[in-house]
Amino acid sequence: MAYVITQNCCKDASCVPVCPVDCIRPVGGAGEFTDTEMLYIDPEACIDCGACMDECPVGAVHYEDDLPESLARFKDINAAYFERHPLEPDTSTPAPKHRPVTPGGLRVAVVGAGPAACYAASELIAVDGVEVDLFERLPTPYGLIRAGVAPDHQHTKSIVDVFQRSFASPRFGTHFNVEVGRDVTHDDLLAHHHAVIYAVGATRTRDLAIPGEDLPGSHAASDFVGWYNGHPDHAGHEFDLTGRRAVLVGNGNVAVDVARVLLATSEHLATTDIAGHALESLHHSQIDEVVIMGRRGLRHAAFSVGEFMALGNLDGVDIVIDGDDDLDARPDDDVETTTKLDIAREYAARPTTPGNKRIVFRFLASPVDVVGEHRVEGLHVVRNSSGEGGGLVLGDPATDTELVETGLVLRSIGYRGSEIDGVAWDSAAGVIPNVAGRVVDGDRTPVPGVYVTGWIKRGPRGVIGTNRTCAEETVASLLADFDDGLLDREVGDRQDLLRTMAERGAEPVTWSGWRSIDAAERQLGEAESRPRVKLVEIDAMLATVRGNATDRDGADGASDGRKT
């Protein structure tokens, strides 16, 4: 018998080092990004010990005899990977643990609080003596884990548990509700830290660059995701859900998440941590068809096997495959592509049920313009085709165009980072230029003390766990520079920086303050039998922090001297 890795896999790879027979693949070293969507367990080598299941932070590992019916296929998927890639010993040498650092000898600022930042901070705190200050403009940590992962994927959100130990360290300082550029500058960070790591993600959605894109009813999918997840920047958005059809341009996992949320029942969503305003709006939604549109065929679709397969288990929802007749696997298709093609053929063969909602995967279709006089009424689409060797042949807008009627268009075609004042910038790629995490200037010369990790380093690719190897590479570069004496200089201490921020009117929220917000949300959720009810306004979050701080001061008779 064997254990099986399933849909929730985040590629964090926490399971790899605990496996006593080294049977989990693919394995990448620091900065190495494997080309699979998930990890796999070799069923022939597995000795049924369960160490991987105990270690997995997102509950993705199951004993094969206990696989739910909806995940049973992953047993064959794991086995198929090793049929293509027979297990070979991992001969790579683990990186040696860095020697302890003299207290105060290395203080690092990490900007951002998403998974990339959290992994980098955890790597640094693992080195005895290193001090870390984490800065985040919102009063809450975890970035896209909190505000990007779909509300019905609670297992995925549980990955935050792996960061708890690092965040509780006395060498770790959290400064939530502090915006770099407003409350503290890049120069301030360098004046009070030996190094700065930027882990601010890539939050700007790429535009379609077509006429009518700015009409009301046309939005970035990321705005919709932020709206239903209760992100303070997006909680006030309004989306017209009175039409019968929504069109998503782009076919990655974000598009699949949005489609699933749009068509989910209110009863199901009410068991998640979806924002209250979104739950109410979706309860009254009239949308019963979501079209997920991609300019190329299914082979080039960006959604994962797990997310694609899970759609087939949605009650009352038909999955329709449209526009791609080339669904037969080829010898050079990898395991994941082959599986996607198999699933697509099964969906295409299923009869549709009258009265069901629909998710339509529309392949080989490119948007030409958004149609409407005062708001979105439709989308002109040109029909493409596949050329020899799998190349894309663009359709002729004059003869191959049709109108898809819709009142809601959401674009999800990739992301770009945003420039940071005082930090080098690659405007073409939308990232901070770097070599192995070291920020470089126009001459490709490393900028002393400035580093980068996550999407702002490598672009918007990979899943949550991909940020682990990315952060490991960046931290390895930083520690190597420290060992070479390149970071050896006098810097101000944490209290000096707190005074500077206070003079500018900043109101930093500490780890204790976040715990107050977290507890309040969970308490609200408990009353509704939900994981949590999110506070979506910053003022409400800060009021909760201040209230709990006052309660502590009153109970103890004195303040602990920390900010909210």
Secondary structure, DSSP 4 states (H G I P E B T S, - for coil): --EEE-TT-----TTTTT-TT--EE----TT---SSSS-EE-TTT--S--HHHHH-TTS-EEEGGG--GGGTHHHHHHHHHHHHS------PPPPPPPPP--TTS-EEEEE--SHHHHHHHHHHHTSTT-EEEEEESSSS--HHHHHTS-TT-HHHHGGGGGGHHHHTSTTEEEEET--BTTTB-HHHHHHH-SEEEE-----EEPP---TTTTSTTEEEHHHHHHHHTT-TTTTT------SSEEEEES-SHHHHHHHHHHHS-HHHHTTTT--HHHHHHHHT----EEEEE-SS-GGG--S-HHHHHHGGG-TTEEEEEES----S--TT--HHHHHHHHHHHHHHHSPP-TT-EEEEEE-SEEEEEEE-SSS--EEEEEE-EE-GGG-EE---TTTSEEEEE-SEEEE-S-EE----TTS--BTTTTB--EETTEEE-TTSPEEEEEEE-SHHHH-S-S-TTHHHHHHHHHHHHHHHHHHTTTT------HHHHHHHHHHTT---B-HHHHHHHHHHHHHHHHHTTSS-----SHHHHHHHHHHHHHHHHHHHSS--S---
